[in-house]
Structures are given as C-alpha cells and as structure tokens.
C-alpha cells in the first residue's frame, strides 16, 4: 500500500474582494498517494490553482488542514513554508516563472542556493541533458523559446529532489507538440526520481496520461477516478 | 486617413488611468513636485546666500567697493572712473590726522577720516546698521562711534554733545572743541575713528593727490581680470600710487563659473530625478499600452494618451512644487530663522521672478526630454511583445556560471542589468552628496572666517595704554601684581604671558641708528624740519623715547618662529641679542648684527640686533621711538621696576563666555580700566558672526534641501524599481525564498548603491569640491574637509539606502500571499 503524501481535510479558501467574498475552495477533502500522477481539471475559476498553491504552501487556507509529507502546512509560519517550498515542492507554472535576472543554470540551482545546500552537479547535468537544455545554461530566460523555458522550469523543480511536483497548467503557453513533449518528460522524470506529480490542465489528452483525474467545480471535488 | 474626434475618449482614459494607478502616478507627481520645489528653493535661498556673502565682505571691509587707489589720486583719474561705463560709484576717503588726547583721557589713539558724499551714502551705507544725527557739515563737527568716544573717555556722550580733543594733522598739533553731529553703529575697521567734515579736511594740510583714497564699485558683481587690468592701465598710475582690487572682485569670474557649475549640477539633478521616474513610470505600463494597441489604439493616439497623462501630473506637480518652494523659502525659512534669532541683515529672502521662470523652464524641459524615450519604448513595442514586456527585457549577454555569495551576486546583477538606471541612481545620489559636501565645505570655510588673526592666536590680550607720546614718564602700573594674580587665578585661563617694559632713550649719534630713525621720522611729518629736529633731539632725547620690552621664553619661541627662527635662543635669553621693532617705516636689514645704544635714566647700554620685526603688536605702546625686545631676565637685570605693558591669555576652552565675563569684571574693577585696552577672540568672532547675518544658516538650509531632494530621488527610484520587480520577488518566493532572504538581498542592493555613491563622493566629489573651493577661495582659507557633517550625511544616505528597499518591499507585498501576487500577472 502506497503512503499518502498529500491529504487535505475540509480545506476552504475565501478571498475578500472589496465587499464581496469569493469562495475559491469549499471544504475540499483530497488525498494523493506517493509516486501517484494526479491531474486536476475543471473550469476556469473553479479553484484548481488555489488547491495546488495550498498544497505547495504558497497560500494559507481559510479553514481546514493540509498535510504534505507528514507536515501540517496550515500550522506553518511564512518562513517555514518558504523552507518547505524549496525542499519539498517543485513548482512548474504556466508562465514558467523563471527569474529574468538569472541565467538558466542559476535559475535551476536557485532553490538549492537559497537552502545553502551543495549543488548536485551530476544531477543537474543529467536533468538538463534529459530535458535538452544542456546548451542553454548560460542563457537568460528571455533568450529561450516557451518550450525551452518550461523545460528549464521543470529542471528547477526537479533539481531540489522534491517529494512532490506541482504543475499549474504547464503546457498552457505551449503548442500541442511541445505540450506533449513537456508532459512526457515530466512524467518520465517523476517516475525516474519516484516523485508525486500533480498537474492542473485544461487539456483532456494530457489529463488522460495521469493515474487519476480529479475534477473540481465551484471549489468542491466533483469526481475522483 | 480621416481625422477622428477622439479627444474626449483619450482625455477620459488618461484621467481614469491616473486615477486607477494613483500610487505610480503619485510617485511621478512627487518627483516633479520635488524638482520644482528644489529648483525654486535652492535658487531663491542661494541668491540670498550670495547677497549675504557679499554683505559679509562689505561689512568686514567696512564699505562696499571693488577697487581702491591709495596714496593719492588725481582729479583726472577720478573722472576716468566716474565716466567708466562699468563703474557704479566712485567714493573718496582721506586721512586727516589723529587724536592724541581728550579732556577726559590724556592717552588717546583715534584717527580722523573724511569721506565724500558718495563714500558715505553709497559705499559705507551697507556697513552702517544704525545712524543717529548726520554726517559732519561744519568744520568743528565729528561723526563718532561709541568705541571712538569711549577711547576718548567720553563713552556717555550723545549727539549734540561737546568734546575737547588734541589732534595732530599735517600742520601740527592742535586742541579744539568739537560737537558730535552723529553717532553710527555698524561694521568695519574704522570704528576707532572720527569722521570729519570736508571743511575740516581742507584745513588739515593733507591733499587728495598725495594721501587720498579713491574707492570704486563696479556695476556688476562679476568682472573679468581683463576689465580690471584695462581700467588700471587707463588710470596711468604714478609710481607711488597703489591700485588694489578686492580679493572678491579679482576672483569674481571664477566664483561666477563655480556658482554656474553648481547651478548646472542642481538643474542636472532635477533633470535626472524626473527622467528616471518618468522612464520607470511609463515603461512599467507598457503591458497596458500594448493592450490598448490590441484594442485598436493607434501609436499616435497612444503617444497622445501618455502625453496627456504626463501633462496632467506634470502641471499639477510643478504647480505644487513651486507653491511649496514659495512657502518654504519665503515663509517657513524666514520664520524659523526669526524664531532662532538668526538675522538676515538688510538682505531678506525675496521673490525672484527669474527664479520662478527658471524653475518652470528646467522642470518643463526635464519632463519633455524625460518622456521622449519611454514614449518611444511604449509606442514601438508590438501588442504581442507588450504582453510579455518587462522593464529592461532587451537581449542580455549570456553569463557564465559564477560562484560567491548568492545575494551579492544577485544584487550586483540587479545593478548591472539596467546600467542606465543604476547610473542615474548613483549619479543623483552621489550628486546630492557631492553638492552637500561642496556646500558644507564652503560654508564651513566661512565659519572658520570667524577669527581675526591676532597676536599668537591669543584668546584675550590686554594692553596698558596709560602712556602718552609726549611724556616719557607717563607709563603707569595699570597691570600690577594684584591684577596679574587675579587674572592668573581665573578659572579656564591656562596661560598668561606678560610683556614688561621700561621707556628708554636712544642717544643721538650722527650716522647711527638714532640719526637714521630721525631722518625717517621727519620725512613722514612734513611740518618738521630735519636740522631743527636734530637739535631738538639732542636737547630732549626723551621726547623721542622708545621702549625696552621683555618677553618670556615661550613668547620668544613664537616671535622667533614668526621671524624665521634666525635668533639664537641662548644669545637672546642671556641678554646679548635684541629684536628691533618699529612699524612706522622700513628699517633696512643692514642694522641686523650692529649694536644700538640706549639709555635707561642715566645708564647707557648697548645691545646687538639679532632681528628686525615689523609686526605692530609690540608697537602697541604710545612711544614715538623704536622698541627693543629683550628677554625678561635681561630687562630685570637692567631695571628693578619694569612695568607690565600687555598680557596675552590663552584659555583651556576658547570662546568661553564665563571666562570673558570674569576677565572683563577684573578690568572694570581696576582704577585704570579706561586705559586698559582689550582684544578678545570671543568678541571678534561675535563681530564676524554678526556681519555674516545668517549666511551660514542660509547655506546650511540649501545643502540640507539638496541632500533631502537627492535622497528622496533615491527613495522614489527604489520604490519604483521594487514596484516593477514585484513579480520577480513573487517568483523567488514561490520557489522557496523566504522574506528574510529577500530582505538580505535588498539590504545588499542598498549597500551597493550607498557604497557606490559614497565612493564617487569621496573620490570625484573631493576633487570637484577642492576645485570649486579653490575657485571661490579669495580669502585664502585653507581647504579642510568638514568631517562631521559629511559623516552624518554619509550615514544618513547609508541608512536610507538600506531601509528604502526593505520598507518599499514590505509595503508592496503587504499581507498578500504569494499566490495573490503571482495572479496579478496572469
């Protein structure tokens, strides 16, 4: 039996916009097993990204709990969450979110350097080789294509050897062939390094590649498969 | 293409954009406001500073003039000056003799001067602060100062009062009664003089051609050396005439260039301030402008929209800035100065329309020039590029992997990524520090002008003035042992050096020193005939008496140093050598090494001359003859009862108010208080400070304003930079950078900015300051760096550089989560 790596209980998130309250998540109970590949689908604004960000420690819940790799994120302080992010969660965003002022190598090693950890150069070389960006290391993000930037973002996420990889519409800005290539690489890498992968996507083809699909609607989980 | 009426929609959009982006446009508004404020305030207060600086010179010199012709002048020369287009006024001043005694004091040393109407009403007026009565019109009228009256023992006399004086002019010695026609208060070295009428001057035997002084003031405050030279040449001066240009006017062009240089730097600061923020402000909205283009806005319309926004913010900012400048310069600063009792003399802070025009012009030009580049950037970017636009997204050069501390590396990268912006921030911060450095140095040097050089840099000097020129036996023990011990007992008086002395005569020796001296003396007094004077001298040598003065070892060291160390101390202390002192005319060096005979009562002595001194300190006694300065032990071996002639005091703490009061009380209690003359460093400083009339404070206000504006520029730029890097910080946080780590990064960035600016200031800034200082340094004040204010300013800049990014970041992030911040850009 695989161990549960992510577990949320009655997870809610409310945003206050002027006088209105927007309910992004409404009592979500959600579990992900170790090394599982889960895709989350749903309409825009249904709370997919909010859920992913909560799991990644980017946001605080309004109520409920989130346990990731045995740690209760809802009880953590900002500083602890930052440490959690750079040690346990590898993020991949739709906009790539590479740091424009750093070259690709520095971007990949950035979370490691923040942690004061020694850079595993062999792992980095292996990652960039497999992600086909070994010749782009000295370049800056603005010099790379969208697909290359997303591959660099994957390398950054994997370089820290995270327990869980969280990808928020990683193919949203890529064409079909690049999208399949990126997801394929992501899946291969996650399997290779025995990592859990949670992907948000609108693309059903991509969603089908996952072990399980979770559908969110109006801040609630509709169906788990 | 057909023209469309899109003004309404562009105006509406411009207003809405400004309204919804209040924070960003407020920074721009604040920048333009600060520039307008800085330009108006600094120039308004700066002009007042220049006026005060000139007023200070006028007061120190006693009258307002740029050139003077001394030792007489001809009527033709006066006319040349009067008709010279560059000359504003030509005044005449003449020496008319000196008062030797009054009905209340038998030993007086007060001069008699005559000045013509132009001199008194135009050139002297700025140095006169109070005038009761009028300038003498009749022959036996005197215009006095309280000091001159006091010197005559008539300190309580008022306008209309009578005074009987004995005075010497070119026709001899006379005694007459005078009426005080006026009493004036003010500045200048002519306080111990009486002004007399033209009628009086005409009967003194002096004539303007041989002893008059012609003073001229130029129309302009800035004159070239060539103009002065040409004027001098046109006057065809004789060998005996002395042409003297004031030190200020000689350097006036360099001063003007230095002032213009400072003005340029100030304008450049304002320009950089506006340019920098405008660029950041417009480039920060390129995405928005791209969106507008996507929706069909033409480049022309976009340019109009940006111009409209800038125009709205610019005009409001400029108006507010100038209004603030007017309030600060013309209301707040004068009020604060008044509250602190700082007088601006008769030069108040006034409104200069040209300063207003310049402020508007420079701010307007800076806005116009500053908006061009960002407009091009915004208009040239395609809608698709605009969506992905980030400031400074040009193609960077590939960079190799580097080691070292992550934060330093990133901070350095941040500075290197936008070199232009970094340069502007460095430059504006360094420039304000440099201007502060430069102005503080100049102001500090003015502050150091608070010391009139007196003998031996003493804190207090007391002279025994009981002596009269005519009577060798007139010297009284005004400074006796009791008086001396009271002075020595005064707390804070660290050193007391006494000059003791006794009158001596120099027996007449044909071809000897006495003969040489008598010849020189009769040349100076036209009413004396040499042959008669020799007979008189032989009959009554005591009428031409001199003084034998004794000094202690410490005073000898000082005197010898001032003479170039030519005297052997042992020779001097043992009484084998003396220093010959006489200030009346030049004594040739040939007398050094020769022996001079002198008599004390019936004792005849000879002493070798080791050196000759022309300093007038030892000539402060009333004897007509020369002085021989010997060691005190030598003097005591010749006489058992030497009299104390003067006391030189040095305090433990200079400028001590309490010590001054105590010494003055001791003098007041003395029966000889009328004959004890004082020179006080404390009083001298007070006089100069009065003459400076808030000049130092005005200058300080300017430098602080400039420093403040420079720092606000940094705050603005940094605030904008952090605002534009919000996304980068959010990304960093999303991959695990903690707020503490971001703070460290920002601190290091701040340190780099501060360090760079301080480095520029202490290297290039010192060079520029030294150059400007020497350009305007017509008073030959030594260059000294004002360490304390500079260190304070540097510390302030350091703290500000470090705190600004942190505070701005905190304000930008507020309590929003990383997700919320990242979503802003999705």
Contacts between the chains, C-beta under 8 A, distances in Angstrom:
chain1	res1	chain2	res2	distance
A	15	B	820	7.9
A	49	B	819	7.4
A	50	B	819	7.0
A	53	B	817	7.9
A	53	B	818	7.6
A	53	B	819	4.3
A	56	B	734	7.9
A	58	B	734	5.9
A	58	B	817	6.5
A	58	B	818	4.5
A	58	B	819	4.8
A	58	B	822	7.6
A	59	B	817	4.3
A	59	B	818	6.9
A	59	B	819	4.2
A	59	B	820	7.5
A	60	B	817	6.2
A	78	B	738	7.2
A	78	B	739	6.2
A	79	B	738	5.1
A	79	B	739	7.2
A	79	B	740	6.5
A	82	B	733	6.7
A	82	B	736	5.5
A	82	B	737	6.4
A	82	B	738	3.6
A	82	B	739	7.3
A	82	B	741	7.6
A	83	B	736	7.0
A	83	B	738	6.9
A	84	B	736	7.9
A	85	B	733	8.0
A	85	B	734	6.9
A	85	B	735	6.6
A	85	B	736	4.1
A	86	B	735	6.4
A	86	B	736	2.3
A	86	B	737	7.4
A	87	B	736	7.3
A	91	B	734	5.7
A	91	B	735	6.3
A	93	B	734	7.5
A	93	B	822	7.6
A	94	B	826	7.6
A	95	B	825	7.0
A	95	B	826	6.8
A	97	B	731	4.4
A	97	B	734	6.4
A	97	B	735	7.8
A	97	B	822	7.4
A	98	B	731	7.5
A	99	B	728	5.9
A	99	B	731	5.8
A	99	B	732	6.3
A	100	B	390	6.0
A	100	B	393	7.1
A	100	B	728	6.5
A	101	B	410	6.9
A	101	B	413	5.2
A	101	B	414	6.2
A	101	B	417	5.5
A	101	B	728	6.8
A	102	B	410	7.3
A	102	B	413	7.2
A	103	B	398	6.8
A	103	B	399	4.8
A	103	B	401	7.6
A	105	B	401	4.9
A	106	B	401	7.2
A	110	B	406	8.0
A	110	B	732	7.6
A	110	B	735	6.3
A	110	B	737	7.9
A	111	B	735	4.9
A	111	B	736	4.6
A	113	B	406	4.6
A	114	B	406	7.2
A	114	B	735	7.8
A	114	B	736	5.5
A	114	B	737	5.3
A	114	B	738	7.8
A	114	B	741	6.0
A	115	B	736	7.2
A	137	B	401	7.1
A	138	B	398	4.1
A	138	B	399	6.0
A	138	B	400	5.7
A	138	B	401	7.3
A	139	B	398	5.2
A	140	B	396	4.8
A	140	B	398	7.2
A	140	B	399	7.3
A	142	B	393	5.5
A	142	B	395	6.7
A	142	B	396	7.1
A	143	B	395	6.2
A	143	B	396	7.4
A	143	B	398	7.4
A	156	B	735	6.7
A	160	B	736	7.8
